[in-house]
Structures are given as structure tokens and as C-alpha cells.
Amino acid sequence: MSPDSKPAEPGGSLVRASDADRDRVVEALAAASAEGRLTLEEYSERSDAALVARTLGDLAGLTADLPAASVPAVAHGDAGAVPEEITAVLGNESRKGRWVVPARMNVRSVLGDCHLEMQKAIIGQHVTTIDATVRFGSVTIFVPDGIDVRMSGRAVLGAKS
């Protein structure tokens, strides 16, 4: 879409989309695919379009025919309050070596793999919360010896350990 083109939706927003906005739409599309609302081909086409979308209007057009409950709201808050996001869609993402671990992270995997290696990472807080969502992929987290790990949630057609 060129800068002087109109948004996909007639009343769509011309506000530039963030990476977090794109990730939320890809996650909604993955959920719709898992529910049988989209075929894998439709999911692939729409998620590719979401990853290159420039405006919120472009993103809204990709989920316009999905139920409102499965489409995430776009956040307009302080960027400092937003947890760090790591997303693997049809590929792999990893963090290893020396890196600073934030207090909160959202890790998403859709038909891909996310690996977090924290053995050499700098962990500056007493508690780190990692919200992991996996759809047909995996998230693997390695922590240093002596770190207490507490897991909650459920595994559907998968496992957690």
C-alpha cells in the first residue's frame, strides 16, 4: 500500500501499526484457524499480510469477518508498561548468551519454535513473569541452576513440564 492510498476499510484508521498490533492480529488469526474459522491457506495469506501491514485500518480488514470476541483490542497505552514480546510464526526465535531479561515477557509461537536461554542472561528482578502461548509449535525456556520455576495454565493437545 502506498502512502497516498486509502486504508483497506472505508472507516479504517490511518494510524501506523506497531509490531505489537501486528502480533495481536496474527495471534487472533491463529486462534481463528485453530477454531476452524480459517483454512491454513487463508491463515497463511492473512498472517503474511498482517506482518507487512502499515496501518491499523489494514489490520482491521484482516479480521473484519471474524467474531469480535476473537479479535484483540488494540492497546494505546504507555510503551514502557507493555511487556517485551517475542513471536515465532512459521519459524524460530531465540534469545541466548548475555541479554537483559525484562520483568514481564509475552512469548508466542504459531507453527514455530521459541527458545529462551537464561543461563548467561542478566536477571535484575526477583520475579520474572513469562506468558507463553503456543499454537502448533513450542516454547523452550532454560533457566540457571537454583532458579525456582512455577508454571500454571493448561496444555491442550500438547505438554508442559
C-alpha positions as CSV (number, residue, x, y, z in Angstrom):
1,M,0.0,0.0,0.0
2,S,1.5,3.3,-1.0
3,P,1.4,6.3,1.5
4,D,-1.3,8.1,-0.5
5,S,-3.5,5.0,-0.8
6,K,-6.7,4.7,1.2
7,P,-7.0,2.2,4.1
8,A,-8.5,-1.3,3.5
9,E,-11.6,-0.3,5.4
10,P,-13.6,2.7,4.4
11,G,-13.7,4.0,8.0
12,G,-10.3,2.4,8.9
13,S,-7.6,4.1,10.8
14,L,-4.6,5.8,9.2
15,V,-2.6,5.3,12.4
16,R,0.6,3.4,11.9
17,A,0.5,-0.1,13.2
18,S,3.1,-1.3,15.8
19,D,4.8,-4.7,15.9
20,A,2.6,-5.5,18.9
21,D,-0.5,-4.6,16.9
22,R,0.6,-7.0,14.1
23,D,1.4,-9.7,16.6
24,R,-2.0,-9.5,18.2
25,V,-3.7,-9.8,14.8
26,V,-1.5,-12.8,13.9
27,E,-2.5,-14.4,17.2
28,A,-6.2,-13.8,16.5
29,L,-5.8,-15.3,13.1
30,A,-4.1,-18.3,14.5
31,A,-6.9,-18.8,17.0
32,A,-9.5,-18.5,14.2
33,S,-7.6,-21.1,12.3
34,A,-7.5,-23.4,15.3
35,E,-11.3,-23.0,15.7
36,G,-11.8,-23.9,12.1
37,R,-12.9,-20.4,11.0
38,L,-10.0,-20.1,8.6
39,T,-8.3,-22.7,6.4
40,L,-4.5,-23.0,6.7
41,E,-4.2,-21.3,3.3
42,E,-6.4,-18.3,4.5
43,Y,-4.4,-18.1,7.7
44,S,-1.1,-18.1,5.8
45,E,-2.3,-15.4,3.4
46,R,-3.7,-13.2,6.2
47,S,-0.8,-13.6,8.6
48,D,1.6,-12.7,5.8
49,A,-0.5,-9.6,5.1
50,A,-0.6,-8.7,8.9
51,L,3.2,-8.9,9.2
52,V,3.6,-6.2,6.4
53,A,0.5,-4.1,7.3
54,R,1.3,-0.4,7.8
55,T,-1.8,0.9,9.4
56,L,-4.4,-0.2,12.0
57,G,-7.0,0.0,9.2
58,D,-5.0,-2.5,7.2
59,L,-5.0,-4.9,10.2
60,A,-8.7,-4.4,10.9
61,G,-9.5,-5.5,7.3
62,L,-7.8,-8.8,8.0
63,T,-10.1,-9.7,10.9
64,A,-13.3,-8.0,9.8
65,D,-15.1,-11.3,9.1
66,L,-14.1,-12.9,12.5
67,P,-16.2,-12.8,15.6
68,A,-15.4,-9.7,17.8
69,A,-14.6,-11.9,20.8
70,S,-11.6,-13.5,19.0
71,V,-10.2,-10.2,17.7
72,P,-7.9,-8.5,20.2
73,A,-8.3,-4.8,21.1
74,V,-5.5,-2.5,20.1
75,A,-3.7,-1.1,23.1
76,H,-2.9,2.6,23.2
77,G,-1.0,2.8,26.5
78,D,2.4,3.7,27.7
79,A,5.0,1.7,25.7
80,G,7.1,1.3,28.9
81,A,4.3,-0.6,30.6
82,V,4.0,-3.1,27.7
83,P,5.8,-6.5,28.3
84,E,8.5,-7.4,25.8
85,E,7.2,-9.6,23.0
86,I,8.9,-12.5,21.3
87,T,6.9,-14.1,18.5
88,A,7.7,-17.0,16.2
89,V,5.4,-17.5,13.3
90,L,6.3,-20.3,10.9
91,G,9.9,-20.0,12.0
92,N,12.2,-19.8,15.0
93,E,13.1,-17.1,17.5
94,S,15.7,-17.3,20.2
95,R,17.4,-15.4,23.0
96,K,20.7,-16.7,24.2
97,G,24.1,-15.5,25.6
98,R,24.2,-12.3,27.6
99,W,20.9,-10.4,27.4
100,V,18.8,-8.5,29.9
101,V,15.7,-10.3,31.0
102,P,12.7,-8.0,31.5
103,A,10.3,-8.4,34.4
104,R,7.5,-9.4,32.0
105,M,7.6,-11.1,28.7
106,N,4.9,-12.4,26.2
107,V,6.2,-15.3,24.2
108,R,4.1,-16.5,21.3
109,S,4.7,-19.4,18.9
110,V,2.4,-20.2,16.0
111,L,3.7,-23.1,13.9
112,G,7.2,-22.2,15.1
113,D,9.7,-22.5,18.0
114,C,10.8,-20.0,20.6
115,H,13.9,-20.8,22.7
116,L,14.9,-18.6,25.7
117,E,18.3,-19.5,27.3
118,M,18.8,-17.6,30.6
119,Q,21.9,-19.3,31.9
120,K,24.1,-16.3,30.9
121,A,21.4,-13.7,30.9
122,I,21.2,-10.8,33.3
123,I,18.2,-11.1,35.6
124,G,17.8,-8.0,37.7
125,Q,14.5,-8.7,39.4
126,H,13.3,-11.3,41.9
127,V,10.3,-12.4,39.8
128,T,10.1,-12.7,36.0
129,T,6.7,-13.5,34.5
130,I,6.7,-15.1,31.1
131,D,3.2,-15.5,29.5
132,A,3.7,-18.2,26.8
133,T,1.0,-19.0,24.2
134,V,1.7,-21.8,21.8
135,R,-0.3,-22.9,18.8
136,F,1.1,-25.9,16.9
137,G,4.7,-25.0,18.0
138,S,6.9,-24.9,21.1
139,V,8.4,-22.7,23.7
140,T,11.5,-23.9,25.5
141,I,13.0,-21.9,28.4
142,F,16.3,-22.8,30.0
143,V,17.0,-21.3,33.4
144,P,20.2,-21.3,35.6
145,D,20.5,-23.9,38.4
146,G,18.8,-22.8,41.6
147,I,16.1,-20.7,39.9
148,D,12.6,-21.6,41.2
149,V,10.2,-22.1,38.3
150,R,6.4,-22.1,38.8
151,M,4.1,-23.0,35.9
152,S,0.4,-22.5,35.6
153,G,-2.2,-22.9,32.9
154,R,-3.1,-25.8,30.8
155,A,-1.9,-27.8,27.8
156,V,-4.4,-28.7,25.1
157,L,-3.1,-31.2,22.5
158,G,0.4,-30.7,23.9
159,A,2.5,-30.9,27.0
160,K,4.3,-28.8,29.6
161,S,7.0,-29.8,32.0
